[in-house]
């Protein structure tokens, strides 16, 4: 058994083919990250600009058993990461070889911790699925069988827990907050992203992220190029009303991003891509779920209740799309404010996720 660096086209094709076969054989989840990894290999994404990247296949007698991309981000110097991890079942020895290789790189960069389940930056994915393994994953959400978690639990890793929330039906539940929402509408202006002023709004998005998520576990500052690239890709699918900002006068103070769950256009085992977008156009297939991806509020405005105003804007928009239910993205268990807000608004918690850490210093 050996760790083979996928630093050449042949080994990278093997890497991608293993992933493709794994998802197709499972036929439970949609692969949201295949094309992202392909772009990383081709260095066609700014994901590679400020990171050290080592794609690794763990191979035995010519067969890949598990794989991942080992990443060191200088902006998150404490951690060496194993990103986009995938594996066959009953391969604990291969996984130990993978983590051992990551620890070697971590020691090279003087990291003190290994983290598994963070995909380079929280904006690219965080957490292994740890419940609802038979449900299709929503767009951008983690997807994996249960045994992925067992590999790291068995080795005594610290488990960082996350969860999502579900609104079963888009109804009039916000009516009871109407007086408060009306007050927010008087005090703040809510504006959708405008692609004609792409750079302006993209920079606002980056600045609000960097200010609102200071101190958030695993978050580190994004630059304008990275977010512009990400937003251009997202706007191939989502519409301008999927990114909404709150302004206090001329000052942007909060935002929320949502979009239809595009994975509903894909079959289980599919690699999500442009074909699903055209399927939506030509087959007129309806998407019934909206995904709340993220929201952020500047610290000095957090007592103003802006999340309620932002959610109201989302509800006003999704009613135009025939959306019936709403799912949130992951929220760290330690994020009390977001969990309290979702518990008050949603019908209940939904999927659970986990990130795994261990000290290597």
ZAMARGU-4260 file (C-alpha; in steps of 0.2 Angstrom, whole numbers, plus 5000, padded with zeros to 4 digits):
<rodrens>
0) 5000/5000/5000 | 5007/5017/4996 | 5002/5036/4995 | 5003/5042/4977 | 5004/5060/4974
5) 4991/5065/4960 | 5003/5078/4953 | 5002/5073/4934 | 4987/5071/4922 | 4987/5052/4922
10) 4986/5051/4941 | 4973/5065/4942 | 4962/5056/4929 | 4963/5041/4941 | 4958/5052/4955
15) 4943/5059/4946 | 4938/5042/4939 | 4938/5034/4957 | 4927/5048/4963 | 4915/5046/4948
20) 4914/5027/4951 | 4911/5029/4969 | 4896/5041/4968 | 4888/5031/4953 | 4889/5015/4963
25) 4881/5022/4978 | 4867/5031/4969 | 4862/5041/4984 | 4871/5057/4983 | 4874/5070/4970
30) 4893/5075/4967 | 4894/5094/4970 | 4913/5095/4970 | 4919/5085/4954 | 4921/5100/4943
35) 4928/5110/4957 | 4942/5097/4959 | 4944/5096/4941 | 4947/5115/4941 | 4960/5113/4955
40) 4969/5101/4945 | 4970/5112/4930 | 4974/5127/4941 | 4959/5136/4933 | 4953/5143/4950
45) 4960/5155/4963 | 4957/5141/4976 | 4975/5136/4971 | 4983/5154/4972 | 4987/5155/4991
50) 4987/5137/4996 | 4999/5122/4995 | 4990/5108/4987 | 4994/5090/4987 | 4981/5078/4979
55) 4984/5060/4986 | 4978/5043/4981 | 4981/5029/4993 | 4984/5014/4982 | 4986/4995/4984
60) 4990/4984/4970 | 4985/4997/4957 | 4968/5000/4966 | 4963/5016/4974 | 4956/5014/4991
65) 4954/5031/4997 | 4959/5049/4992 | 4959/5067/4997 | 4968/5084/4994 | 4980/5089/5007
70) 4979/5108/5009 | 4989/5121/5018 | 4982/5138/5019 | 4994/5151/5025 | 4979/5161/5031
75) 4974/5147/5043 | 4992/5142/5048 | 4987/5131/5063 | 4979/5118/5052 | 4984/5105/5039
80) 4968/5100/5030 | 4962/5084/5021 | 4949/5091/5009 | 4937/5082/4997 | 4940/5065/5006
85) 4933/5049/4998 | 4935/5031/5003 | 4929/5013/5000 | 4922/5004/5016 | 4933/4994/5028
90) 4949/5004/5023 | 4955/5010/5040 | 4973/5006/5036 | 4972/5016/5020 | 4964/5030/5029
95) 4978/5030/5042 | 4991/5031/5028 | 4982/5046/5021 | 4981/5055/5038 | 4999/5050/5041
100) 5004/5059/5025 | 4994/5074/5029 | 5003/5075/5046 | 5020/5074/5037 | 5015/5090/5027
105) 5008/5098/5043 | 5024/5096/5052 | 5033/5103/5036 | 5023/5119/5038 | 5023/5119/5057
110) 5005/5116/5059 | 4998/5110/5076 | 4982/5102/5071 | 4975/5091/5057 | 4957/5095/5052
115) 4947/5083/5041 | 4931/5089/5033 | 4936/5107/5029 | 4937/5110/5010 | 4951/5123/5009
120) 4939/5137/5015 | 4922/5136/5024 | 4915/5143/5008 | 4919/5128/4998 | 4912/5116/5011
125) 4913/5111/5029 | 4908/5094/5037 | 4905/5076/5034 | 4886/5071/5034 | 4882/5062/5050
130) 4864/5059/5049 | 4850/5056/5035 | 4862/5045/5025 | 4848/5039/5013 | 4843/5057/5009
135) 4849/5066/4993 | 4861/5080/4998 | 4856/5098/4994 | 4866/5109/4982 | 4883/5113/4990
140) 4880/5101/5005 | 4892/5087/5011 | 4888/5069/5006 | 4895/5053/5012 | 4891/5036/5019
145) 4891/5034/5038 | 4908/5024/5038 | 4917/5040/5034 | 4914/5047/5051 | 4918/5030/5059
150) 4936/5031/5052 | 4940/5046/5062 | 4929/5043/5078 | 4939/5026/5080 | 4955/5036/5080
155) 4949/5047/5094 | 4948/5063/5084 | 4939/5078/5092 | 4922/5080/5084 | 4916/5097/5079
160) 4897/5096/5077 | 4886/5106/5065 | 4867/5104/5060 | 4855/5111/5047 | 4837/5116/5049
165) 4821/5113/5039 | 4805/5123/5036 | 4792/5110/5030 | 4781/5123/5021 | 4783/5140/5015
170) 4768/5148/5024 | 4763/5164/5034 | 4774/5160/5049 | 4782/5178/5047 | 4765/5186/5050
175) 4767/5186/5068 | 4783/5197/5066 | 4775/5209/5054 | 4776/5224/5065 | 4794/5221/5068
180) 4798/5218/5050 | 4789/5234/5045 | 4800/5243/5057 | 4816/5235/5049 | 4809/5240/5032
185) 4808/5258/5037 | 4825/5258/5045 | 4835/5249/5032 | 4835/5247/5013 | 4835/5229/5006
190) 4843/5227/4989 | 4846/5212/4977 | 4863/5209/4969 | 4864/5219/4952 | 4874/5210/4939
195) 4876/5226/4929 | 4886/5232/4944 | 4894/5216/4947 | 4911/5222/4954 | 4902/5234/4966
200) 4891/5221/4974 | 4904/5207/4973 | 4915/5218/4984 | 4902/5222/4996 | 4899/5203/4998
205) 4917/5200/5001 | 4919/5214/5014 | 4903/5209/5023 | 4909/5191/5024 | 4926/5196/5031
210) 4919/5208/5044 | 4904/5198/5049 | 4913/5181/5051 | 4929/5187/5060 | 4932/5174/5074
215) 4921/5161/5066 | 4929/5144/5067 | 4940/5140/5052 | 4935/5156/5043 | 4949/5166/5036
220) 4948/5182/5025 | 4943/5180/5007 | 4949/5192/4993 | 4939/5200/4979 | 4946/5189/4966
225) 4940/5173/4974 | 4923/5179/4978 | 4920/5186/4961 | 4925/5170/4953 | 4913/5160/4965
230) 4899/5172/4962 | 4901/5171/4943 | 4899/5153/4943 | 4884/5153/4955 | 4875/5166/4944
235) 4876/5154/4930 | 4862/5146/4940 | 4855/5157/4953 | 4846/5174/4950 | 4850/5191/4957
240) 4837/5190/4970 | 4847/5175/4978 | 4859/5188/4986 | 4851/5201/4996 | 4859/5215/5005
245) 4853/5227/5020 | 4859/5245/5019 | 4859/5257/5033 | 4859/5273/5022 | 4873/5270/5010
250) 4882/5258/5022 | 4880/5239/5018 | 4877/5230/5035 | 4871/5213/5032 | 4867/5200/5018
255) 4859/5183/5015 | 4862/5171/5001 | 4849/5158/4995 | 4845/5148/4980 | 4834/5134/4974
260) 4841/5117/4978 | 4848/5113/4960 | 4852/5095/4966 | 4833/5092/4964 | 4837/5093/4945
265) 4850/5079/4946 | 4848/5060/4948 | 4857/5051/4963 | 4874/5047/4958 | 4876/5061/4945
270) 4890/5074/4944 | 4881/5091/4945 | 4884/5102/4930 | 4877/5113/4916 | 4866/5099/4909
275) 4855/5100/4924 | 4853/5119/4921 | 4847/5115/4903 | 4836/5101/4910 | 4827/5114/4921
280) 4824/5125/4905 | 4819/5112/4893 | 4809/5100/4904 | 4802/5113/4915 | 4806/5103/4930
285) 4801/5112/4946 | 4812/5114/4961 | 4802/5113/4977 | 4816/5117/4990 | 4825/5133/4993
290) 4843/5132/5001 | 4848/5146/5013 | 4866/5146/5011 | 4873/5159/5023 | 4869/5176/5031
295) 4880/5188/5039 | 4877/5204/5050 | 4890/5217/5055 | 4893/5215/5074 | 4887/5232/5078
300) 4870/5228/5070 | 4867/5211/5077 | 4855/5218/5091 | 4844/5226/5077 | 4836/5209/5072
305) 4841/5210/5054 | 4841/5192/5050 | 4822/5193/5052 | 4821/5206/5039 | 4833/5197/5027
310) 4823/5181/5029 | 4807/5191/5025 | 4815/5196/5009 | 4819/5178/5005 | 4801/5173/5008
315) 4794/5186/4997 | 4806/5180/4983 | 4804/5162/4984 | 4785/5163/4983 | 4788/5168/4965
320) 4797/5151/4961 | 4784/5139/4968 | 4796/5134/4982 | 4787/5123/4995 | 4800/5121/5008
325) 4817/5128/5015 | 4833/5120/5021 | 4847/5129/5029 | 4865/5126/5026 | 4876/5119/5041
330) 4877/5129/5057 | 4891/5126/5070 | 4883/5120/5086 | 4893/5133/5095 | 4885/5147/5085
335) 4872/5151/5098 | 4864/5166/5089 | 4861/5157/5072 | 4854/5141/5081 | 4843/5152/5092
340) 4836/5161/5077 | 4833/5145/5067 | 4825/5136/5082 | 4813/5150/5083 | 4809/5151/5065
345) 4810/5133/5058 | 4800/5117/5061 | 4815/5108/5068 | 4833/5103/5065 | 4837/5092/5050
350) 4854/5085/5045 | 4869/5084/5056 | 4887/5086/5051 | 4904/5084/5059 | 4922/5090/5057
355) 4936/5080/5064 | 4952/5087/5072 | 4967/5081/5081 | 4983/5088/5088 | 4999/5084/5078
360) 5011/5096/5087
</rodrens>
